[in-house]
Amino acid sequence: MASTSLRWRIVITFVGLLVLVMGLVLALVHTSSERIVSSEAKRELALGAKVFQQLLEQNQRQLETAATVLSGDFAFREAIATQDQPTVRSVIGNHARRIHAQVMMVASTDGRLIASTQREIAQGDPFPFPDLIDAAEADGKSAGFRQMRNGQLYQLVLVPIMAPRRIAWVAMGFRVDDRWASDFAGMAGLAVHIVRAGHNEPALLASSFEGAQRSHFAQALLAGGDSQPMDATLYQTARLPLDGDIKAVLQLPVAQVQAPLNTLLARLLMVIAVATIGFAIGSTMLARRIVRPLNDLSAAARRIAMGDYGQPLPRLGGDEIGQLATSFAHMREGIASREEHIIRLAYVDHLTDLPNRTKFLETFEQLPANCAGAVAILNLDRFALINNALGYSVGDRLLRAIGQRLCHLVPQSGMLARLWGDQFAFLLPDADRDAARSFANSVHCTLRDPITLDGQRLDVGGCIGIALYPQDGADASTLLRRAEQAMDEAKRRHAGIAFVGEIGTEPAHEQLSLIGDMREAMVNGDFNLVYQPKQALQAGRIVAAEALLRWRHPQRGMIAPSLFIPFAEQTGFIREITPWLLESVVRQLSSWHESGLDITVSANLSALDLLDPGLSVRVRELLERYAVPPGRLCLEITESALMADPTVALAHLADLAALGIKLSIDDYGVGQASLAYLKMLPVHELKLDRSFITAIHKTPRNAAIVESTIMLAHALGLIVVAEGAETEAEMRWLVEHGCDVAQGYFIARPMPAQQLPGWIASFRLLEAS
């Protein structure tokens, strides 16, 4: 910023020193002026208060003189003596107008009114201020401030009427109102307020203020009393007692005293401002001559910071600044070299000289909005084998050679990048599905030609996964991830090319989150088992039950096994669920066996469980610990689990069969096991998948498959269990065609372990009846 430059620091330093000195002078003047204003304000306030007091006394003397003159008038005394009321009223009215008095009253010696200029006071009423009469009797006359019945305040005097003895009293007064206060304020040079500060709440009776200023004073008086009715920083205040609880509040505006000093300060400020401006101009000119060469170097440094290394540096002299310019030149060359190296490391793959993943992501982000195209990922085949057989140096050279070949295939608007290892990514703007497939085919054609390194012909291929945007993703990270999933699918199918749209959708976020909740479910006991009965069709008895896993999530409620068991198998967590499930089943079998309920309970094993070398040992220990006959436990294995590693699976099944437990092929008919392989398995039963049993009486092909499977299983000495029997017609068909055992909703739904014995007892009673 400009304020941090050397030139401005020089100017600020010089001007700052001047301003500091001038500021001290101003502070001294200001401090002195405050004392002067305070002293002068007090003096003027005292003088104004004295003038105000003299004005009050002058008014009182004027009233006393006028009242004395009136009391000596012969005609007036005669009218009073003869009780000539019209004449009395006429005389006091004329006299009041003559001296501008607002109130005149004549009272008898017994304190009754003879006449008054006040309409609200009638003849014969008591004189409203008997204390004035008492004071006049003692002193010959009296004066004071009194409020009439209408609330109006008056300055009154009371003198006797002598003829020659006292025959009456005459009272005369001026109205004390805002006009009266304004007149006094003009003569005294102060703001004048007349307040009542006695009992009840304070009241403003008269004020020289007008409008909002008067209202503000009245509010302040009501809030804090007359002790501090206005801001002391704005007014100097004096209080004079007038009569009883009637007081005069005199105020001198501080601004009135301060005005001359403010004018002086304004002129002083103007002088300081002119001096400061002149000093700043001079300092700026001096600083400019000093720092101009430095500014030129600063501009050159900014160009370097913006990446412009081609502009020449300014030519300067041989002094210290010239030496600094030479150092700048060397620095510029070094920065340019290092920045080029850093950019290369950040955006270029050091092995193939192709753009790297970071460059690929940034390039994608710079594409126009709402554009369409494709992202493809190539993974080389047999690259790991080449690395292991010929060494990493050959593998590196192979990657460089492949990168050079692929560069020629990428359109001008596209990009080829090496992500990592043997993975390459292609950005194909404006490419639709057909164009992307055509490009992938050209990549495969290019890779078919062998690459010769050190006389060794190397054949490489690759699998390509393609994601289209925006339909498969809106950002580069998502597209790369989904293209890699498609590439894995292409490798799995040996298809060479696969699109994201061909591999289905990604797992839902809520399903993925269940993986993290399963371990907590084990600890908290959220997993539980239910049992679905199996009926022997020829005997009509319940001979077995299947243990089914259920999960009651604390927030999501019941979660279907199809949603979490596949994830448990994928993550390996099924290895923790299965031991708990087997122990729960064997413990329940032991409880039922002790209570006299002898049935066989089957439990499912996954592919990971079947490949576990400790499975048979664990099952034997459980049967021995809970004293359960081995024949009461049946383990169900799917065909796909058997085919994951047939040799290991066969060996572990043999160990389990040797224990005496029953083995069952679950979901038979939908897997991959051949008949030749089936005859080698030490299993006891086949469990037909529900897809063959549903509406079997209406589906001839399913009926033929099931009938032939029953005959084959019986020929091999196996029991046949039909899963998913849900109607009476399906049950009748199974009985007629020799099926051994059935399981399904027609017989019973899965139920908790504690309900199964009672249900079986009820079933037996029903069958017996």
N, C-alpha and C positions, 0 to 999 in steps of 0.2 A: 504494500500500500504506500501511497505518497507520503503519509505522515511518518513512515519508518525509514524513508530515504535519508541519505547523509545530508543532502541539501536542506531538506525540511527540518532535520534535527538541528542544523546550524541556525536556521532562521528561528526555529522554536526556542532554542537556547537563548539567543540574543533578545528576541522579543519577550521571552518569558522573564528574563531578568528585569527588563524595563517594566513589564506589567507587574512584577512582584514589588518593585520599588513604588510604583504608582499605587498599587493596591494597599501598601502599608500607609502611604500618605492618605488615601481615601479612608482607610480604617481609622486612622487618627482623627481625621476631620469628622468622620461619622460619629465616633465615640464622643468627641468634644461637642458636637452638635446636639447629641442626645442630652448631655448635661445642661447645655444652654437652653434647649427647648423646655426641659423639665423645670429649670429655675424660672425662666421667663413666663411659662404657663402658670406657675404658682403665683408669681407677682401679679400678672394680669387678672388672675382669678380673684385674688384678694382685693385688687383695685375695683374690679367689677362688682364684687360683693358689697364693698363700701358704697359705691354709687347706688346700688340697688337699695341699700338700707336708707340712704339719704332720700331716695325717691319715695320710699314708703313713708318716711317721716314728713316729707313735703306734702304728700297726699293727705296724711292725717291732719296736718296743720291747715290745709285748704278746707277740709271738711269741718274742722273745729271753728275756723273763722266764719265760714258760711253759716254754720249752725248758730254761732253766737250772734251774728248779724240778724238772723231770722228771729231768734228768741228775744231780741231787743225791739222788734218792730211793734209799735203801739197797737196798730189795727189788728195784727195777728194775735197779740195778747188779749185784746178785747174780744175777738171772735172766740178764743178759747174760753175766756171767762164767761161769756154769754152762751156758750155751747152752740155757736153758729157753725154747724157742720159744713155747709156748702162753702162758706168763706174759708174755713180751715183747709178743706181739701183743695180749693182753688189756689190758696197761698202756697201750700207745700208743693203742689204740682208745678206752679210757675217757678218757684225757687229751685226745684230739682232740675228743670230744663235749663235754667240760667247757668248753673255751675256743672251741668252734665252729670248730676248724680242719678243713679238708677233706682235708689230706694230712699224714701223719707217716711218716717212714722212719728206720730204724736201720741204720747201716752200720758194718762192721768197719774197723779201722785200715788194712787192705789194700784198701779200697774196694769190698768185697762187701757186698750187702744181707743183713742179719740178719732184718729184718721190715719190712713196709710195709702201710699201709692201702689201697694201690692194687692192685687185682686184676691189672692187666696187668703188674705187676712181681713177679717170684717171688724166693724166698729163693735167695741165691747169685748173682743177677744183679749186674752191675756197677752201682755207684751212678750214676744217669743224669746227674749234674752234677759231674763230677770237678773242674771249675774252682772250684766252691764249696769243695771239700775243700782244694785248693791254697791258696785265699785264707784259709781258716780256719787252716791250718797256719802261715801267715805271721802272721796277726793274732790268732789265738786264737778267732775266730769269723768268720762271713761271712753276707751277705744278698744277695738279688737277686730278679729276676723271671725265671722259667723256664717253658718249655712242656714239659708231659709228652708221652709218646708219643701220647696220644689227642688232642693238639693243644690241650689246656686249659692256660691260663696260671695260674701261681700266684705269690704273693709268699712267698718262702721265707727262713728263717734256718737256719743250721747252727752248732751248738755242740758241744764235745767232752764226753764222759762220762769223768770222772776217777775212779780207784779204787786208789791215789791217782794213778797215772799214767793216761794216756789209754788207755782200752780200746775205745772206739767213738765214733761220731758219731751225733747225733740231729738230724734235719731236720724242720721243722714249717712249714706254710704255709697261707695263706688262698687260696681260689679267686678268681681275678680274672675275673668274668663280668659279664653285663648287670646282675644284681642288685647285685653289688659296685659297678659303675659308677653305678647309680641311687642307692645309698646315699651314695656320695661326692658325687654331683651335688646331692643334697638338703642335705648339710651344707655344701658349698662354694658353693652357689648358682650353679653353672655346669653346662653340659652336659659330660659326661666321656666320652671315647673312648680306648680303649687300642688302638694300632695297631702292627703290625710293618712297618718301612719299610726293611728290609735288602735282601739279595739276593733274586732272583726278584721277584715282584710284591707290592705292598703288600697287607696283610690287616687286616681289622677284627676284633680279638680280643674286645673288649667295648665296650658303648656304653649310655649312659643313654637313648638314643632308642629308640622302639618303632615297630613296624609299618612303614608306608610311609616314615616319616621316617628310620628306621634304614637301610632299603634304599637310599634316596636318598643317604645319606651314604656307604654302602659303594660305590655306583656311582661317586660323585664321587671317592672315594679311589682306586679302580681306574683311573679315567680320567686324573686329574691328580696322583696321589700325595698325600701328606699336606701338600704345600706350600699347596694351596688347595682343601680338600675340600668347602667350602660357600661360598655366595654371601657375599662380604664386606659387601654392603649389608644382609644379614640377621643376620650374626653377627660379633662380635669374637673372634678366635682367638689362643690362646697354646699353645706346644708345650713340653713338659717331657721331657727324656730320662730314662728310667727305668733301663734296663739294656741296654747294647749297642744293638741295633736296635729295642728296645721303647721306644715313646714314648707319652706321654699328651697328647692333644689336648683342650684346655679351650676351651669356647666360651660366650660370653655373648650371648644374644639381644638385638639392638639394640632390638627392640620393648619389651623389659622395662625398658630405661632410658628409652625414649622415651614410655612410657605417661603419666607425669605431665605431660610437656610437651604431649602430644596432648590431654589433658583441658583444659589451659590454652588451647590453640589453639581447641578446640571452643567453649569459653565465649566466647572473643574473637570467633569467627565468629558466634555467636548474637547477640552485642551489635551487630556490624556489620550483620547481616541485619535486626534490628529497627530499627536506625537508618536503613538504606537504605529499608525499606518505609515508615517514617514520612515520610522525606524525599520519596519518590516520590509518596505520597498528597498531600502538600502541594504539590509541583510540578505534579501533574496538575490539581488544583483551580485553581491560578493560571493554568496554560496554557489550561484550558478557557475561562476568562473572557476570555482574550486572543483565542483563535482561533475562538470560536463563530460570530461573523459571517462569518469566512472559510469555515467549513464550510458555511454556508448558501449562499454563492456557489459553492462547489465542487459541491454537489449540483445547483445550477442548471446549472452547466457540464456535468455528466454527462448531465443530461436533454437538453441541446442536442446533445451528442455522439451521443446515441441517436436524434436526429431529432425530439425533442419541443420544438417552438418555441412552444407555446401557453401553457405554465405561466408565471405572473408571477414576477418576481424578488422576493426578500424586501425589505421596507422597512428601510433602515438609516439611521443618522444622517448628519450632514453632514461627518463627518471623512473621512480618507483612504480608509477602507473604503467609505464611502458613495459617494465619487467613483468608486471601482473598480466598484461595482454599476451606476452609470449607464453606464460604459463597456461593461460586460457587456451591457446592454440594447441598445446600438447595435450591438455585435458580433453579437448574436443575430439581429437583423433583417437584417444584411448576409449572414450565413451562410445564412439561410433563402432569401434571394433567389438567391444564387449556386448553392446546391445544386439548387434547382429548375431553374436554367438548365443545370447540368451533367447532371442526369438526362435532361433533354430532349435534349441533344446525344448522350448515350450510347445512348438507346433509341428516339428518334423521328427519322424521316426529315424533315429540315428543309424539303424541297420539298413533300411531300404530307401532312405531319402524320400519317403512318401509322407503325406500329412498324417498326423497321429489322431488319436481319439478326440483330444481337446480341439484341434483344428476342425475336425469333422462336425463336432457339436456347435461350434461358433458359426461355421458356414451355414449349417441348417437354420440357426436362429436368424440369420440375415436374409433368408428367403422371403419373398413377398407374402403377405397375409392371404389366406384363402387359396393358396396355390396347391397343386396336386402333383404327385409323383410317387417314387418308390425308393425304399431303402433295402439293400440286399447285403447279406453276410455270407461270405465264402469261408468254409473250413476245409483245409486240405486233408486228403486221405493219406494214410501211411506215413505222415511226417514224423511222428514219434518213432516209428520203426527205423526211418532213415537216420534220425538223430542218434539213436542208440547204436545202430550198426556202423555208421560212418563217422560219427562225431559231430559235435556242435558247430565246428567251423564249416563243414560241408552243409549242414542244415542252414546256417546263416547265408551262405552263398546261394543256396537253393531259393531261399526267401527273396533275396535280391533279384535273382533271375526271373522268378515268377512275377514280382512286382513290376519289372520292366516290361514283361509281356502284357500284363493286364492294363498298364497305362494306355496302350494304344487302342484299347476297346472302349474306354470311357468317353462319352460325348463331351464336347467342349464346355457345356454348361454344368457337367457333372463333376464328381470327385471320387477318387480312389484313396482310401486310407487304410493303414495297418493298425488294427485295434490292439492286438497282443498275440504272442505266440504265432500260430499259423492261421489266424483269422484276419480276413480283409473285409472292409466295408465299402459299399458302393452307394453313392448318392446320385439318383437318376431323376432330376426335375422333369416334370411334364410327361413322365412315363406312365402309361396305363398298364393294366394287367397283361395284355398281349405284348406290349413293348418290353415289359420287365421280363417276361418269359423268353422272348427272343434274345434279350441281352444275356440272360443266364445260359441259354443254349450256346451262344457265342463264346462265353467263358469256358464252358465244358469242352467245346471244340479246341480252344487254345490250349487247354491243359492236357489234351490227348497226346500232343506231340511230346516225346520224351525230352528231357533236359540232360545234357552230357556235361559232367563235371569230373575232371581228372581222368577222363577215359571211361567213366562209369555212367551208363545210361540209367536215368532215374525216371520212372513212370509215376506220375502223381495225378490224382483226380481230386474231386471235391464235391461237397454237398452245399447247396445254396438255399438259404431261407429268405423269403421276400415279404416285406411289409409294405402296404400301400398307405399313403397318407392323403387325406386326413382320416379315412375310414378306420384304419388300424391303430391310430394314435396321432396326437397333435404335436408332440415334442420329440426331439431326437432320442432322448434316453428311452422313452417308451417304445419307439419304433425299433431301436437297436435290440432291446430286450425281447420284443415279440418276434423280430426277425430271427434272433438266435433260437427261440423256441421252435420256430418253423424249420430252421436248419437242423436242430436235433431230431425233429420228426422225419425230415428227409433222410437223415443218416440212419434212423431206426428202420425206415421202410426201404432203404437202399433205392430211393427214388431219384436222387440227384437234385431235385428241385421240389420245394414245398412252399405254399403261400400260407400266410397267417390264417386266412379264412378257412383253410382246410383242417386246422388242428383244434377248432373249437374255441370257446371263450376261456379267459383266465379264471382261476378260483375267486369267488367273491371274498371281499375283505372280511366279512363277518365269519366266513368259514375258516380263513387263515387265522383269525384271532382265536378260534376255538382250540388251536394247537397249544397255545400258551395257557389256556384254562384247564386242560386235561390233568396236568400234574396237580393243580390246586384241587380239582375235583376228587382225585384219589385221596388227598389228605383230609378233605372235609367230608368225605363220605357221600358225595353227590352221585356216584355210580351205584346202581343197584341191579339185581337180577330179578327177572320174572320168568315163569315157567309155563310152557304151552304143552298140554297133554298130547300123547300119541295113543291111538286106539288100534289094538289088534283086530283086524276086520273079521276074521273067521270066528274068533272066540267072543268078540264084542267086548273085550275088557280093556281097561287102560293099563298099558304095560310100561310106558316110558313117558318122558317129558324132555323138552329141549330148553336149556337155560339160555335166555336172551338178555343181552346187556342193554340197560337203559341209563340215560343221563338226564337228570333234572338240574338244569343250570339255574343258579340263584337269580339271574336277571332275565334270561331268555326262555325260561320254562323248559319243557321237554324238548330234547334235541334228537332227531331221528338218527338211528345208527348209520344210515347211509351217508350222513353229513360228516361224522367225525371218525368212524372206523377207517375209511380209506386214508385219511390224513394221519391217523395213528400208525398205520402200516408204512406210509411213505416216510414218516419221520423216525420210525423205529420205536415210538412210544408204546406200540403194541406189545413189546417185550416186557413192559412193566404192567400192562393191563392183564395179560394172560395169566401170570402167576397168581394175581389176586382173584381172577375169575375161577381158576381151577381150585384154589383153596376154598373159595366160597361154596362151590358146587360140591366138593368132597365133604366139607363140614356139614352142609345141608343133607347130603346123602346119609351121613352118619346119624344125624338127628332123626331122620325118617326111619332108618333101619332100626334104631333103638325103640321107636314107637310102634314098630310092626308094619310099617309101610315099605314094601319092597318093590321098588320100580327102578328102571334104568334111566339115568339122566345123561343127556348128550350135551357137549360143549364144543364150540367151534375153535379151530386152530387156523392161524394165518400162515402164509408162506414163510415169514420170518420165524414163526414158532416152530414150524416143521424142520427148519434148518438149524435150530438150536441144539447143539450136542448135549446140553444138560437137561433136555426135556424129559426123557424117560426116567432119569434119576429123580427129578423133581416129582414126577407123577407117582413113582414107587414110594417115595418118602411120605407123600400126602396120604396114600392109601394105608400105609402102615401106621402113621400117626393117628388117624381117625378110625382105624379098624373097619374099613369099608371093603367089602368083597370086590375084587377087580372087575368082575362081570357086571357090576352095577354102574360103571362109568363107560360112556361111549364118547369118543372124540371124532368130530366131523372135520374132514379135510376137503377143500375144493380141488377140482381137477387142475385149475391154473396153479395152485400151490404145489401140486405134485410135479408139474412140468417145469417149475422154476429151476430145479436141479434134481432130476429124476434119481440119480445114483444115491445122493445123500438122503433124499426123501425116502427111498426104499429101505435104506439101512435103518433110519430112525423109526419107520413104521414097523419094521421087524422087531426092534427092541421093545416098542410099545405093545405089540401083539404078544410077545413073550411074557409080558406081565400079566396077561389074561384079560386085559380090557378090550372092549369092542371098538372097532374102527369102522367109519362110514365115509363113503364118497359123497360129498354134499353137492347139490346143484348138478347132478349127473345129466349129461346130454348137451350142456352149453359150453363145455371146456374142450380140451385138446387130447384127452387120453384116448389111445387107440385100444381096440379089443385085445391085441397081442400084449400090450403093456398091462391091461387090466387083470389078466389072468395071473400075473406075477405078484400083484399086490396082496398083502396079508390082511384084507379087509373082510368085514362081516356083513355089510349091507350097502346097498346103493340107494341114494335118496334122490328121487326124480325131481327135477326143477318144476316149480309151480307153473311155468309157461306151458308145459305139456299137459298139465292136469286141468287147467281152466277150460270149461266147456268141452271136455274131452268127448262127451256123448254126442256132440254136434260137429266135431272136427275129426273126420276119418283119418287124416294123415297123422295127427297127434295120437289118435287111438292106436294106429298101426305101430307107431314107434314105441309107445308105452307097452303094448301087448308083447311085442318082440323082445323088449328089454326085460320084462318080467320073466319070459321063458328063458332068456339067456342067463339072467341072474340066478334063477332056480337051478339051471343046469350047472352053474358054477358053485352052487351051494350058498348063495347069498340071499339075504332077506331084502325085500324091496319096500321102501318107504315112500309114499306119495305125499308131497308137500303142497299145501295150498288148496286142500279140499274144502270147498265153501258152500256147496249145494248138495241137496239130497240126491239129485241125479248123478252127480260126480261120484258120490260115495257108493251108490248102487252099481255104477259101472265098474268101480275098482273092486268091489266084492265079487262081482260076476266074473271078472277076468283074473282072479287069483292074486291080487295085490295083498301083501302081508300086513302092512301097517299104514295108517293114514294120519295126517296132521293138518289142521286147518281150522278156520273160524266156524265151520259147521259143527265141529266137535266142541271146541272151546277156544276162547281168546287167551292170550298170555295173562297170567295172574301172579300175585305175590306168593312167596313160598308158604306163608302161614295159611293161605286160603286153599292150597292144592289138596291137602288131606281131606278136608271137609267136602270139597267138590267131588273128589273121587268116590267118597262114601255115598254121596247123593246120587252119583252116576250109577253105582252098583245097584242101589235100591231101585232106581228107575228101570234098569235093565231087567232086574229080577221080576218087577211087576209086569 
